Amino acid sequence: MPNHNAEISRIFNQVADLLEISDANPFRVRAYRKAARIVDDQSKSMADILEDGENLTRLPGIGDDLAEKIAEIVETGGLKLLEELKKKVPGDLSNLLKIAQLGPKRVAILHKELDIDNLDDLAEAARQKRIRDLKGFGEKLEKKILEDLKRQAEAETRVKLADVEQIVDSLQKYLEGIEGVKQVAVAGSYRRCKETVGDLDILVTARQGCAVMDYFTGYADVDTVLNKGRTKSSIRLRDGLQVDLRVVPEASYGAALYYFTGSKEHNIAVRKIAIGKGLKINEYGVFRGKGDDAERVAGASEQEVFEAVGLAYIEPELRENRGEIEAAQKGRLPELIVRDDLRGDLHAHTKATDGHASLPEMVEAARSLGYSYLAITEHSRAVTVARGLDRKRLEQQIEEIDKLSERYPGFRILKGIEVDILKDGSLDLPDAVLKKLDLTVCSIHSHFELSSHRQTERIIRAMDNPHFNIFGHPSGRLINERDAYQVDMEKIIKSAKERGCFLELNAHPDRLDLNDIHCRMAREAGVKVAISTDAHSAQGLQNMKYGIYQARRGWLSKGDVINTRKVADLLKLLHR
């Protein structure tokens, strides 16, 4: 059975949630949360590791018991322990943890004091104003719970790009292995690299008589076959994702790929151009003339489609009708950044705070990726949950980096810190130690509730500090989990330009922050961006590709990104 790391991680996190709600041993809870993070960080699927005969206990934090449970999930699609816990704790209780304001301890109180078992119970209690009287809650929190419940009810169910990528990798490999299948391509918002995906559109070309639809609807991860036809079938996978498969003739392959990649707004705009040239575009090709006399003039490749309407080829990530068509007409499309343009990563953590790898392990991992530098940026002291560094511990790490650097001629370990921007706009560590560093990533991890005006002024005050280099994960949002805090991003970008600061595009799949719109705003304002992983493990450094996807959606070129520079040029940029 195909099983994806994201699903294993989800099951382990749910086990940890139910254990914590049950007031289980904290060490046991932490073990499952750590295992979830480790599994999520792996670039290779657990199923493939087991299939290759490798021992899962080679992974840090995975002992014999957890290895057996991973194998159980891969083999059966479920975990007996989770089902047992659901019998002891109402299964829907864990859904309360989707509410940003609620952790396991608060959920346990709600269950015990108000008999709340699910989101409907929670909403009813909040409307009746019964939550505010509980110790540690209050009227303000009760209001936020109601707001979050409303937001979740209205939100479209979409899956994070990185989670979908695991599904696509398995499914595409499966389809490519079918005898008679020639080409397989995934279209839609997935191909445009949107940060979340609603469903999947897959196109194939195949020899006549190929039983691709039988294999597709018989895929091991199928929950429901929604419909099955000769040229189109739809399935729903066990994780709820809908997948549509279309078999198209080779003569129409490029037109179909273009049509089903979208976006709808982009396609409509190009179709209008085609009409003006006496052409018609659809999923079968580009045609001149009408009815039976229509002549196909393009369609085998996307390049043909664009050429037929007089446009330069537009990369899928740009197809949102946000000016890319006009740019193509004028020959002004950007040369989008690619992964090989990057020379290093400017945001990474080690075991010194909340990372899972040692300093040497992170350096070796960065070197193996072909980088010439890596910035070590631990949390500062304000992030107590991550054991953030105070001045003394940071100075000790500076000495450790200096010693380790002697082992790596030609590779630069940049001394940095992810320093918290405090509520008043000051930085969490004194200038006397910050000036010893090569760079700072300045981030917000608290007081998300401030008004847009206060939050914006807080950030600008921080930027006034001459040791402020990069504004980390600028909106604070977590995809599908936490909304961005209120901030005037246009004003932030203007202030960064005036002060010689940079913005981070955090490549972690849960963040992808900056979003694509703000990336383009920064580019147009002349503010450069650092694409960094915020890696907390050696595997986490490989998340850079998601940052590249987002940067391309934001029209960023090599010159717009600071960590495409050689280290000497980078350090000049960072010096204010």
C-alpha positions as CSV (number, residue, x, y, z in Angstrom):
1,M,0.0,0.0,0.0
2,P,1.4,3.4,-0.8
3,N,1.9,5.4,2.4
4,H,3.2,8.9,2.7
5,N,5.3,10.4,5.4
6,A,2.8,13.2,5.9
7,E,0.1,10.6,6.8
8,I,2.5,8.7,9.2
9,S,3.4,12.1,10.8
10,R,-0.4,13.0,11.1
11,I,-1.1,9.7,12.9
12,F,1.8,10.1,15.3
13,N,0.7,13.7,16.1
14,Q,-2.8,12.5,16.7
15,V,-1.5,9.8,19.1
16,A,0.5,12.5,20.9
17,D,-2.6,14.8,21.1
18,L,-4.8,12.0,22.5
19,L,-2.1,11.0,25.0
20,E,-1.6,14.6,26.2
21,I,-5.4,15.1,26.5
22,S,-5.4,11.9,28.6
23,D,-2.6,13.4,30.8
24,A,-0.2,10.6,29.8
25,N,3.6,10.6,30.6
26,P,5.0,13.8,29.0
27,F,8.1,11.9,27.8
28,R,5.9,9.5,25.8
29,V,4.0,12.4,24.3
30,R,7.2,14.1,23.3
31,A,8.5,10.9,21.7
32,Y,5.6,10.7,19.3
33,R,5.8,14.4,18.5
34,K,9.5,14.1,17.8
35,A,8.9,11.0,15.7
36,A,6.3,12.9,13.7
37,R,8.8,15.7,12.9
38,I,11.5,13.2,12.0
39,V,9.3,11.3,9.6
40,D,8.0,14.6,8.1
41,D,11.6,15.7,7.5
42,Q,12.6,12.7,5.5
43,S,13.0,13.2,1.7
44,K,12.6,9.4,1.2
45,S,9.3,7.8,2.1
46,M,9.1,5.3,5.0
47,A,7.6,2.8,2.6
48,D,10.6,3.0,0.3
49,I,13.0,2.7,3.2
50,L,11.3,-0.4,4.4
51,E,11.0,-1.8,0.8
52,D,14.8,-1.3,0.4
53,G,15.4,-3.4,3.5
54,E,16.8,-0.5,5.6
55,N,16.4,-0.4,9.3
56,L,14.3,2.5,10.5
57,T,16.1,2.7,13.8
58,R,19.0,4.4,11.9
59,L,16.8,7.5,12.0
60,P,17.6,9.7,15.1
61,G,14.8,9.4,17.7
62,I,13.3,6.2,16.2
63,G,13.7,3.2,18.4
64,D,12.4,-0.4,17.9
65,D,8.9,0.4,19.2
66,L,8.4,3.4,16.9
67,A,10.0,1.6,14.0
68,E,7.4,-1.2,14.4
69,K,4.6,1.3,14.5
70,I,5.8,3.0,11.3
71,A,5.9,-0.4,9.7
72,E,2.4,-1.2,10.9
73,I,1.1,2.1,9.3
74,V,2.9,1.4,6.1
75,E,1.5,-2.2,5.9
76,T,-2.0,-1.6,7.1
77,G,-2.7,2.1,6.6
78,G,-3.6,2.5,10.3
79,L,-2.3,2.1,13.9
80,K,-4.0,-0.1,16.6
81,L,-2.7,2.2,19.3
82,L,-4.6,5.2,17.8
83,E,-7.8,3.2,17.6
84,E,-7.4,2.2,21.3
85,L,-6.8,5.8,22.3
86,K,-9.9,6.9,20.4
87,K,-12.0,4.5,22.5
88,K,-10.6,6.0,25.7
89,V,-10.8,9.6,24.5
90,P,-13.6,10.7,22.2
91,G,-12.0,10.7,18.8
92,D,-13.4,14.0,17.7
93,L,-11.8,15.7,20.7
94,S,-8.5,15.9,18.8
95,N,-10.3,18.1,16.2
96,L,-10.5,20.8,18.8
97,L,-6.7,21.1,18.5
98,K,-7.3,22.6,15.0
99,I,-8.4,25.8,16.8
100,A,-5.3,27.9,17.1
101,Q,-6.1,29.0,20.7
102,L,-6.5,25.5,22.0
103,G,-3.7,23.1,23.1
104,P,-4.2,19.6,24.6
105,K,-4.4,21.0,28.2
106,R,-7.2,23.4,27.4
107,V,-9.0,20.7,25.4
108,A,-8.8,18.4,28.4
109,I,-10.3,21.2,30.6
110,L,-13.2,21.8,28.1
111,H,-13.9,18.1,28.0
112,K,-13.9,17.7,31.8
113,E,-15.7,20.9,32.8
114,L,-18.2,21.4,30.0
115,D,-18.5,17.9,28.4
116,I,-17.3,19.2,25.1
117,D,-16.5,16.3,22.7
118,N,-16.4,17.9,19.3
119,L,-16.3,21.2,17.3
120,D,-20.1,21.5,17.4
121,D,-20.1,21.3,21.2
122,L,-17.3,23.9,21.3
123,A,-19.2,26.3,19.1
124,E,-22.4,25.9,21.1
125,A,-20.5,26.5,24.4
126,A,-18.8,29.6,23.0
127,R,-22.1,31.0,21.7
128,Q,-23.7,30.4,25.1
129,K,-20.7,32.3,26.7
130,R,-19.8,29.3,29.0
131,I,-16.2,29.1,28.1
132,R,-15.2,32.5,29.4
133,D,-15.8,31.5,33.0
134,L,-13.2,28.6,32.9
135,K,-9.9,29.3,34.6
136,G,-7.3,30.4,32.0
137,F,-9.8,31.2,29.3
138,G,-11.7,34.5,29.5
139,E,-14.0,36.5,27.2
140,K,-11.2,37.5,24.8
141,L,-10.2,33.8,24.2
142,E,-13.8,32.8,23.8
143,K,-14.3,35.4,21.1
144,K,-11.2,34.2,19.2
145,I,-12.4,30.6,19.4
146,L,-15.7,31.6,17.7
147,E,-13.8,33.6,15.0
148,D,-11.5,30.6,14.3
149,L,-14.5,28.2,14.1
150,K,-16.1,30.5,11.6
151,R,-12.9,30.8,9.5
152,Q,-12.5,27.1,9.4
153,A,-16.1,26.5,8.4
154,E,-15.7,28.8,5.5
155,A,-12.3,27.6,4.4
156,E,-12.0,25.4,1.3
157,T,-10.3,22.1,2.0
158,R,-6.9,22.3,0.4
159,V,-3.7,20.3,1.0
160,K,-0.2,21.7,1.4
161,L,1.9,21.4,-1.7
162,A,4.6,19.3,0.1
163,D,2.1,16.8,1.3
164,V,0.6,16.5,-2.2
165,E,4.0,16.1,-3.7
166,Q,4.5,12.8,-1.8
167,I,1.2,11.5,-3.1
168,V,2.1,12.6,-6.7
169,D,5.5,10.9,-6.6
170,S,4.0,7.5,-5.7
171,L,1.0,7.8,-8.1
172,Q,3.1,9.1,-11.0
173,K,5.6,6.3,-10.6
174,Y,2.8,3.8,-10.5
175,L,1.2,5.1,-13.7
176,E,4.5,5.3,-15.6
177,G,5.1,1.7,-14.8
178,I,1.9,0.6,-16.7
179,E,2.6,-1.2,-19.9
180,G,1.5,1.0,-22.8
181,V,1.6,4.3,-21.0
182,K,3.9,6.8,-22.8
183,Q,3.6,10.1,-21.0
184,V,2.3,11.1,-17.6
185,A,2.0,14.8,-16.5
186,V,0.3,16.3,-13.5
187,A,-1.4,19.6,-14.3
188,G,-3.6,22.0,-12.4
189,S,-2.6,24.1,-9.4
190,Y,0.0,21.5,-8.5
191,R,1.9,22.2,-11.7
192,R,1.6,25.9,-11.0
193,C,3.2,25.2,-7.6
194,K,0.5,26.9,-5.6
195,E,1.1,26.5,-1.9
196,T,-2.0,24.4,-1.4
197,V,-3.8,22.0,-3.8
198,G,-7.5,21.2,-4.0
199,D,-7.4,18.2,-6.3
200,L,-5.1,16.6,-8.9
201,D,-5.5,16.6,-12.7
202,I,-3.3,14.0,-14.4
203,L,-2.9,13.5,-18.1
204,V,-1.5,10.5,-19.9
205,T,-0.9,9.4,-23.5
206,A,-1.0,5.6,-24.1
207,R,-1.0,3.0,-26.8
208,Q,-4.4,1.9,-28.0
209,G,-5.8,-0.9,-25.9
210,C,-3.8,0.1,-22.8
211,A,-5.7,-0.7,-19.6
212,V,-4.6,2.4,-17.8
213,M,-8.1,3.1,-16.4
214,D,-8.3,-0.3,-14.8
215,Y,-4.9,0.2,-13.1
216,F,-5.8,3.8,-12.1
217,T,-9.1,2.8,-10.4
218,G,-7.4,-0.2,-8.9
219,Y,-4.6,1.8,-7.2
220,A,-4.0,0.6,-3.7
221,D,-4.6,4.0,-2.1
222,V,-8.1,4.4,-3.6
223,D,-11.0,4.9,-1.2
224,T,-13.8,5.6,-3.7
225,V,-14.1,5.3,-7.5
226,L,-16.2,8.3,-8.4
227,N,-16.5,7.5,-12.1
228,K,-14.7,5.4,-14.6
229,G,-14.7,5.9,-18.4
230,R,-12.6,5.2,-21.4
231,T,-10.9,8.6,-21.5
232,K,-11.6,10.1,-18.0
233,S,-11.9,8.6,-14.6
234,S,-12.0,10.1,-11.1
235,I,-11.0,8.6,-7.7
236,R,-10.9,9.8,-4.1
237,L,-7.9,8.7,-2.2
238,R,-7.9,7.5,1.4
239,D,-6.7,10.9,2.6
240,G,-9.7,12.6,0.8
241,L,-7.8,14.0,-2.2
242,Q,-9.7,13.7,-5.5
243,V,-7.7,12.7,-8.6
244,D,-8.9,13.0,-12.2
245,L,-7.1,11.1,-14.9
246,R,-7.5,11.9,-18.6
247,V,-6.2,9.9,-21.5
248,V,-5.4,12.3,-24.4
249,P,-4.1,11.7,-28.0
250,E,-0.5,12.7,-28.6
251,A,-1.6,15.3,-31.1
252,S,-3.5,17.1,-28.3
253,Y,-1.1,16.5,-25.4
254,G,0.4,20.0,-25.3
255,A,-3.0,21.7,-25.6
256,A,-4.5,19.5,-22.9
257,L,-1.5,20.1,-20.6
258,Y,-1.8,23.8,-21.2
259,Y,-5.6,23.8,-20.7
260,F,-5.7,21.8,-17.5
261,T,-2.7,23.6,-16.0
262,G,-4.7,26.8,-15.9
263,S,-5.3,29.1,-14.2
264,K,-8.8,29.7,-15.5
265,E,-8.2,33.5,-15.6
266,H,-5.0,33.0,-17.6
267,N,-6.7,30.7,-20.0
268,I,-9.6,33.1,-20.6
269,A,-7.2,35.9,-21.3
270,V,-5.1,33.9,-23.8
271,R,-8.3,32.6,-25.5
272,K,-9.4,36.2,-26.2
273,I,-6.0,36.8,-27.9
274,A,-6.6,33.7,-30.0
275,I,-10.1,34.8,-31.0
276,G,-8.6,38.1,-32.2
277,K,-6.3,36.1,-34.5
278,G,-9.2,34.0,-35.8
279,L,-8.1,31.0,-33.7
280,K,-9.9,28.7,-31.2
281,I,-8.0,27.1,-28.2
282,N,-9.4,24.2,-26.3
283,E,-8.0,21.0,-24.7
284,Y,-7.8,19.3,-28.1
285,G,-5.6,21.9,-29.8
286,V,-5.4,25.3,-31.5
287,F,-7.8,25.5,-34.5
288,R,-8.3,27.8,-37.5
289,G,-11.8,27.8,-39.0
290,K,-15.1,26.4,-37.8
291,G,-16.9,23.0,-37.6
292,D,-15.7,20.2,-39.9
293,D,-13.5,22.6,-41.8
294,A,-11.5,23.5,-38.7
295,E,-7.8,22.9,-39.1
296,R,-5.6,22.0,-36.1
297,V,-2.6,24.3,-36.2
298,A,-1.0,23.4,-32.9
299,G,-1.5,21.2,-29.9
300,A,1.2,18.5,-29.6
301,S,3.3,20.7,-27.3
302,E,2.7,23.7,-25.1
303,Q,5.4,25.6,-27.0
304,E,3.3,25.2,-30.2
305,V,0.2,26.6,-28.4
306,F,2.0,29.8,-27.3
307,E,3.7,30.3,-30.6
308,A,0.3,29.9,-32.4
309,V,-1.1,33.0,-30.5
310,G,2.2,35.0,-30.8
311,L,3.4,34.6,-27.2
312,A,6.7,33.6,-25.7
313,Y,6.5,30.5,-23.5
314,I,5.1,31.3,-20.1
315,E,6.3,29.2,-17.2
316,P,3.4,27.4,-15.4
317,E,4.1,29.2,-12.1
318,L,3.3,32.6,-13.7
319,R,0.0,31.6,-15.3
320,E,-2.3,33.6,-13.0
321,N,-3.2,36.5,-15.3
322,R,-1.2,38.9,-13.2
323,G,0.6,40.6,-16.1
324,E,2.5,37.6,-17.5
325,I,0.6,37.8,-20.8
326,E,1.5,41.4,-21.4
327,A,5.1,40.7,-20.3
328,A,5.2,37.8,-22.9
329,Q,3.9,40.1,-25.6
330,K,6.6,42.7,-24.9
331,G,9.5,40.2,-24.4
332,R,9.8,41.1,-20.7
333,L,9.2,37.9,-18.9
334,P,11.6,37.4,-16.0
335,E,14.2,34.6,-16.1
336,L,12.9,32.8,-13.1
337,I,15.3,31.6,-10.4
338,V,16.2,27.9,-10.3
339,R,17.6,25.8,-7.4
340,D,21.1,25.7,-8.8
341,D,21.3,29.5,-8.6
342,L,21.6,29.3,-4.8
343,R,25.0,29.2,-3.1
344,G,23.8,28.7,0.5
345,D,21.1,28.7,3.2
346,L,20.7,31.7,5.6
347,H,18.4,30.2,8.3
348,A,19.1,27.0,10.1
349,H,19.0,25.6,13.7
350,T,21.0,22.9,15.5
351,K,20.6,20.9,18.7
352,A,21.8,24.0,20.6
353,T,18.2,25.1,20.6
354,D,15.3,23.2,19.0
355,G,17.1,21.5,16.1
356,H,17.6,17.8,15.7
357,A,21.2,17.7,14.3
358,S,24.5,18.9,15.6
359,L,26.5,21.8,14.1
360,P,28.9,19.5,12.2
361,E,26.0,17.5,10.9
362,M,24.2,20.6,9.5
363,V,27.4,21.8,7.9
364,E,28.1,18.4,6.2
365,A,24.5,18.3,5.0
366,A,24.8,21.8,3.5
367,R,28.1,20.9,1.8
368,S,26.5,17.7,0.3
369,L,23.9,20.0,-1.3
370,G,26.7,21.9,-3.1
371,Y,26.4,25.0,-1.0
372,S,29.4,27.2,-0.2
373,Y,28.0,28.6,3.0
374,L,25.4,28.0,5.7
375,A,24.2,30.4,8.4
376,I,23.5,29.0,11.8
377,T,20.7,31.0,13.3
378,E,19.5,29.7,16.6
379,H,16.5,31.1,18.4
380,S,17.2,33.9,20.9
381,R,16.4,33.8,24.6
382,A,12.8,35.0,24.3
383,V,11.8,31.7,22.7
384,T,12.0,29.7,25.9
385,V,10.2,26.7,24.6
386,A,13.1,26.3,22.1
387,R,15.8,26.9,24.8
388,G,16.8,30.1,23.0
389,L,20.3,31.4,23.4
390,D,21.2,34.2,25.8
391,R,24.3,36.3,25.2
392,K,26.7,33.9,27.0
393,R,25.5,30.8,25.0
394,L,25.6,32.7,21.7
395,E,29.2,33.8,22.4
396,Q,30.1,30.1,23.1
397,Q,28.5,29.1,19.8
398,I,30.5,31.8,18.0
399,E,33.7,30.2,19.4
400,E,32.5,26.8,18.4
401,I,31.8,27.9,14.8
402,D,35.3,29.5,14.6
403,K,36.9,26.3,15.6
404,L,34.8,24.1,13.3
405,S,35.5,26.4,10.4
406,E,39.1,25.4,10.3
407,R,38.0,21.9,9.2
408,Y,36.2,23.3,6.1
409,P,38.4,25.5,3.9
410,G,36.4,26.9,1.0
411,F,33.1,26.6,3.0
412,R,31.9,29.5,5.2
413,I,29.9,28.8,8.4
414,L,28.1,32.1,8.9
415,K,27.6,33.2,12.5
416,G,24.0,34.3,13.0
417,I,21.0,34.3,15.2
418,E,17.2,34.3,14.8
419,V,16.6,37.1,17.2
420,D,13.1,37.9,18.4
421,I,11.5,41.2,17.7
422,L,10.0,42.1,21.1
423,K,6.7,43.8,21.6
424,D,8.2,47.3,21.8
425,G,10.3,46.7,18.6
426,S,13.6,46.2,20.4
427,L,15.7,43.1,19.6
428,D,16.0,40.3,22.1
429,L,19.8,40.5,22.4
430,P,22.1,43.4,23.0
431,D,23.9,45.2,20.2
432,A,27.3,44.3,21.8
433,V,26.8,40.6,20.8
434,L,24.8,41.1,17.6
435,K,27.7,43.1,16.1
436,K,29.9,40.0,16.4
437,L,27.7,38.1,14.0
438,D,27.7,37.9,10.2
439,L,24.0,38.3,10.0
440,T,20.7,38.4,11.9
441,V,17.3,37.0,11.0
442,C,14.8,39.1,13.0
443,S,11.5,37.4,13.6
444,I,8.2,37.7,15.5
445,H,7.1,34.7,17.7
446,S,4.8,36.5,20.1
447,H,2.0,39.1,20.4
448,F,0.4,38.2,17.0
449,E,-2.7,39.9,18.2
450,L,-1.5,43.5,17.8
451,S,-3.3,45.8,15.5
452,S,-1.9,46.4,12.0
453,H,-0.7,49.8,13.0
454,R,1.1,48.6,16.1
455,Q,2.5,45.5,14.5
456,T,3.8,47.5,11.6
457,E,5.4,50.2,13.8
458,R,6.9,47.4,16.0
459,I,8.7,45.9,12.9
460,I,9.9,49.2,11.6
461,R,11.3,50.2,15.0
462,A,13.3,46.9,14.9
463,M,14.5,47.7,11.4
464,D,16.0,50.9,12.7
465,N,18.5,48.8,14.6
466,P,21.7,48.7,12.4
467,H,22.1,45.0,13.2
468,F,18.8,44.1,11.7
469,N,19.5,42.2,8.4
470,I,16.7,39.8,7.3
471,F,13.0,40.0,8.4
472,G,12.2,36.3,9.1
473,H,8.9,34.7,8.0
474,P,7.4,38.2,7.6
475,S,3.6,37.4,8.0
476,G,3.8,34.8,10.7
477,R,1.2,32.6,9.0
478,L,1.2,28.8,9.1
479,I,-0.6,27.3,6.1
480,N,-4.0,25.8,7.1
481,E,-3.1,26.4,10.8
482,R,-2.6,30.0,11.6
483,D,-3.6,33.2,9.8
484,A,-1.0,35.9,9.2
485,Y,-0.9,38.6,11.8
486,Q,-2.2,42.1,10.7
487,V,0.6,44.1,9.1
488,D,1.0,46.8,6.4
489,M,3.3,44.8,4.1
490,E,3.6,47.6,1.6
491,K,4.9,49.9,4.4
492,I,7.2,47.2,5.6
493,I,8.7,46.7,2.2
494,K,9.2,50.5,1.8
495,S,10.9,50.6,5.2
496,A,13.2,47.7,4.3
497,K,14.2,49.5,1.1
498,E,15.0,52.7,3.0
499,R,17.1,50.9,5.7
500,G,18.9,48.3,3.6
501,C,17.1,45.3,5.1
502,F,16.0,42.2,3.3
503,L,12.9,40.0,3.5
504,E,13.0,36.2,4.0
505,L,11.1,33.8,1.9
506,N,10.8,31.0,4.4
507,A,10.9,27.7,2.4
508,H,9.4,25.5,5.2
509,P,6.3,23.9,3.6
510,D,4.2,25.0,6.6
511,R,5.1,28.6,6.0
512,L,6.1,29.6,2.4
513,D,6.3,33.1,3.9
514,L,6.6,35.5,1.9
515,N,3.6,34.6,-0.2
516,D,3.8,35.0,-4.0
517,I,2.1,38.4,-4.0
518,H,4.5,39.9,-1.5
519,C,7.5,38.4,-3.3
520,R,6.5,40.4,-6.4
521,M,5.8,43.5,-4.3
522,A,9.4,43.3,-2.9
523,R,10.9,42.7,-6.4
524,E,9.1,45.7,-7.8
525,A,10.2,47.9,-4.9
526,G,13.8,46.8,-5.3
527,V,13.9,44.9,-2.0
528,K,16.0,41.7,-2.2
529,V,14.9,38.4,-0.7
530,A,16.7,35.6,1.2
531,I,15.2,32.2,0.3
532,S,16.0,30.1,3.4
533,T,14.7,26.8,4.8
534,D,14.5,27.5,8.6
535,A,15.8,23.9,8.8
536,H,15.7,22.1,12.1
537,S,17.4,19.0,10.8
538,A,19.8,18.0,8.0
539,Q,16.9,16.7,5.9
540,G,15.1,20.1,6.5
541,L,17.7,21.8,4.3
542,Q,16.2,19.9,1.3
543,N,13.0,22.0,1.7
544,M,14.7,24.7,-0.3
545,K,12.8,23.6,-3.4
546,Y,9.5,24.8,-2.0
547,G,11.0,28.2,-1.5
548,I,12.1,28.2,-5.1
549,Y,8.6,27.2,-6.3
550,Q,7.2,30.2,-4.3
551,A,9.9,32.6,-5.6
552,R,9.1,31.6,-9.1
553,R,5.4,32.3,-8.5
554,G,6.5,35.7,-7.2
555,W,8.5,36.5,-10.4
556,L,11.9,36.4,-8.7
557,S,15.1,36.1,-10.7
558,K,18.6,35.2,-9.6
559,G,19.4,38.8,-9.0
560,D,16.5,39.4,-6.7
561,V,17.8,36.8,-4.1
562,I,20.8,37.6,-1.9
563,N,21.9,34.0,-1.3
564,T,22.7,33.6,-5.0
565,R,25.8,35.7,-4.3
566,K,29.3,34.5,-3.5
567,V,30.0,34.8,0.2
568,A,32.2,37.9,-0.1
569,D,29.5,39.7,-2.0
570,L,26.8,38.5,0.4
571,L,28.7,39.9,3.4
572,K,29.0,43.3,1.7
573,L,25.2,43.3,1.1
574,L,24.6,42.4,4.8
575,H,26.8,45.1,6.1
576,R,24.7,48.2,7.0
